[in-house]
Amino acid sequence: MMYALSYQTPYMNKMASSTTVPYMNKTICNNIPMVYPPVDLQNQFAQHIQVIEQQKQQAQASLAQSEVLFNSLLQRAFKGELTASDNQATL
C-alpha cells in the first residue's frame, strides 16, 4: 500500500489545502484512489511467494552444507591429510 501511495502524489498535492504546509484531512486521506488486485490474484501471489521462500531456504541450507564440506576439506588439506591416493580412490 505504501508503494502504491507513492504513485498518488499528484492527486494528494491537488487535494491538499493550500497553507504554509500542504495539509490533507482524514476524509481526503480516506478517499485517495487505490488499485486493489482481486483476492484470487492476491492469493496466487502469496502462493508464489511461499514457493520462492521455500526454494530460498533450501538454497541457503545447501549453501551452508557446501560451506561445511569445503571447510572440512580445507582443514584436511592444511593438515596434510590429502594425498594423491585419496584422489584416485574417489575417482
N, C-alpha and C positions, 0 to 999 in steps of 0.2 A: 504494500500500500504506500509505503514511504517513497519507493521508486516511482510509482505511478503519479504521486503528487508532484514530483519534480517536473512533470510534463504539463502540469496545470498552472504553472507560474503566470503565464499571460492572463489567464482567467482570474486568478487571485489578485493580480495587480489591478485589473479592471474593476473588480468588485470592492476593493479596499477603500475605506473612507479616506478622503484627502485631508490629512492632518500633517503635522510635522513628521510623524512616522506613520506609514500606511497601517491601517487597522481593519481587522475583519471581526465582526461579532460572531457569536456561536451559530446563529441562524444562517449566516452566509457560509460559514465553515461547513455546516451540515449539508449545504446544497451544492458543494463542489462536485461537478460531474465526475464519476468514476466508472471505469470499464471493469466489469466483473465477468470472468470467463464462466461458462456453465459448470455446474457442480461435477458433471461427468468428466469434463476436461480437467478440472482441478484434481479429481481423484486419479485420473490417468497419470497426471504429472507427479502426484505423490507416489504412485506405484513405481514410476520410472526412477524417481529419486531414491526410493528404498532399494531397488535393484542396484543402482550405482553405488550406494553406500555399502551394500554387502560386497560388491566387487572391490571396492576400495579397501575394506577390512581384510579381504582375502589377499590382496596385493601387499598390504602392509605386513601381514603375517608371513607371507612368502619372503618379503624383503628381510624381515627380522631373522627368519630361519637361514637365509643365504648369508647374512652378516655373521651369524653364529658359526656356520660352517667355514666361511672364509677366515674368520679369526682363529678357529681351531687349526686350519691348515697353515696359516701364517705362523702360529705358535710352534707347530711341529717343524716348520721349515727353519725357524730361528734356532731351535734346539738341535738341529741337525738330524732329525728323525726321518727325514725324507731321503730316500736313496733311489738310484736308478732301478733297483729290483722292485721297489714299490710301484713305479710307473709301469713296468712290464706286467706285474701281477694284476693291475686294474684293467689293463687292455685285454 
